[in-house]
Amino acid sequence: MTKAFSPSAFVKPRFGTAMRIMPLAAMAFAALFALGSTARAQDAAAVANKLHAGLEHLMANGEAMGLEAASDYIGRVVDETYDLPALTAQSIGPASFRSYDDAGKAQVVAAYREFVIANYVSRFARKLPITFKTLGTSPGPKGATVVNTELQRQSGEPVNLDYVVRTPEEGRAGIADVLYNGVSEAARRRSELSSLARLGAEPLADALSRKASTIAATQQ
């Protein structure tokens, strides 16, 4: 006797196979996600360590280098470790930064770069009894990675330095903010610069360049 055709005879095996495949796919996705997260954390930590190595070199050699060479040196380190457009946007106010045309954005980023370099040279271009220690990483805002580090001194409590590092799918990882004992440097700068930023790119860039020149003048 011929058996009646039953669609379930075909559906059930395929469904059962799919049920077996789905956990494997989920496990594979989870493994890939974990590998991606680990790679991002490693990249972010490498960025912070590279900045610290640069600052340690500056402390050891800055006085012998002289102001111009020290500024050129730490400028290269900043270029290799910071996401300067992101840092600039956060430091002046994202809305103001978005309002500038491409030329204005480039002008402001270049001026903010001068300002960052001048601050690093003024703080670290001499021998100091401090060291840096990387403690670990944690997830940050908007897919960023926070690298937790300490600035350790011979006397006194260490300073907590947390680097917010953007790790895009394409391009290199870069620092978008620094937290000193939990206080955002970008937010602190924004309280100083937001009113200037609303005046436009050129007035803001001029003001930043003057600030950088004033800081550099104190080192001469």
N, C-alpha and C positions, 0 to 999 in steps of 0.2 A: 504494500500500500504506500502510495506516495505521500510524504509529509507535506502539510500546508506550509507555504512560504511565510516566514516570520521575520519582519524587519528587525526585531530585537536580537535575532541571531547575529546580525551584523553590527548593531549599535553597541551592544554590551561589551564585546571585546575591545572595540575602539575606545569606548568610555573608560574601560578599565586600564587600558594602556595609557590614556591621557592622564588618569589619576596617578599612575606610577611615574609618568614623565614630569608632571608639575612639581612635585617636591624636589626632584633632581634639578629642574630649571631654577627653582627658587634658591636652592643651595648654591648653584653656580653663580647666580646673580649676587647673592650675599657675599660669596667669596670674592667676586670681582669688585664689589663695592668696598669691601674691607681692604683689598689690595690698593684700590684707588685712594682710600682715606689714609692708609699707611704711607703711600708715596707722597701725598700732599703734605702730611705731617713731617716727613723726612725733608722734603724740599723747603718747607717753612723753617725748620730748625737749622738747615744749612745756611739759609739767608741770614738768620740772626747770628749764627756763629761767624759768618764771613764779615759781618759788620763789626762784631766784637774783635775779631783778629785785626781788622783795619784800625780800630781805635787803640788797641794795644800797641800796634806799630807806631801810630801817631804819638802816643805817650812816650814811647822809647826814643823816638827820633825827631819829634816835631821841633824842638828847640834848635837842633843842628840843621834841619831843613831850611828854616826861615819861613816867613809868612806865606810867600807866594807858592813855594814848593809844597808846603804843608796843605795849603788850600787846594792845589791841583791834585794832590794825592788823595785826600779825603773826598774830593769831588768825584773821583773815579769810583771810590768805594760806595758813595751814595748812589751813583748812577747804576751800580751793579746790584744794589740791595733794596732800593726803595722803588715803590710805584709812585713816582712823583706826581703825575696827574691826579691820582686818587687822593694822595695826601694833601695836595693843594686844594682840591675841591672840598675836602672835609674841613680844612683849616680856614677857609674863607666863607664857606657856606655853599652847599651844592647847587642851590637855586641860582645864586649869582654866577657861579662858574658856568652853569649850563647856558646862561644868557649871553655869554661872550661868543663872538665868532671864533673860528679856528686860530686866526692870527692873535686874537686877544688871549685865548687860552694858552697858546704857546708862550706869549710874552709874560704872562703871570706865572706860569710854571717855571720858566727860566729865572725869574726874579725870586721866587720862593726857594728854588734850588740854591741861589746865592745866600739866602738867609739861613738855610739849614747848614750849609758849609761853614759860614761864619760862626754860627753857634757851636758847631763841633770843634772848630779850631780854637775858639776862645776857652772851651771847657777842657780839652784833652791834649792840646799841643805842648805838653810839658810832662815831666816825670811825676806820676801820681801813685800813691800806694793803694791802688785798687785793682781788682780782678773781676772778671765776669764768669758767671756759672749758669749754664742752661739746665733748667729743672725738668722740663717736659713740655708737652703740647696739649691743647684742648680745642674742641670745636669753637669757632668764633661766629660773629654775625654774618649773615648773607653768604654762607659757604666759606668764609675765611677761616684761617687757623690761627689760634693764639699761641705764641711761643712764650712760655714762662721762664724768665731768667732773673738773676740777681746781680746787682753791682755790689761787690763785697769790699768793705773797707777795713783797714787795720784796726780802727777804733770806731765804735758806733754801730748801730744796726744796719744791716744791708738794705739797699734800695731795691724794691721790686720793679723790674722792667718787663712789661708784657708787650710783645710785638704782635700787632694784628697784621697778618700776612695774607694777602690775596694770592690765590693760586688758580689762575684761569686755565681753561682747557687748552688754550693756545697761548704761547708766550711764557715768559718766566714769572716766577713768584716774586712778589715785592711787598715791602712794608708800607701799609697805608695809614698806620697810626701807632703811637707809642704811649703806653700807660705807665706813668711814674707813681708807684704806690697806689695804683688803682685810678689815678686821675688821667683822663685823656688829654694828651698834648694838643691834638687837633681841636678838641672842644675848647680848650683854654685859649688857643690862638684865635679861634672863631669869635670869641667874645671881644677880642681886641681888633679884629680885622673886618668884621662883617659890615660895619658902617662904611668903611673905606671901599669894600668890595662893591657896594651898591652904587658908588660913584662911577664905576666903569673899570675896564681892564687897565688902561694906561695910568690913571691916578694910583691905582692899587700897586701896579708894578713899580712905579716910581717910588712909592712909599716903602715898599719892601727892599728895593735896592739901597735906599738911604739908610734903612735900619741895618742892612748887612754892612755897609760902609762904616757906619758908626761903631759897630761891634769890632770890625777889623781894625779900626783906628786905635782902639784901646790895646791892641796887641803889638803895636809898633813902638 
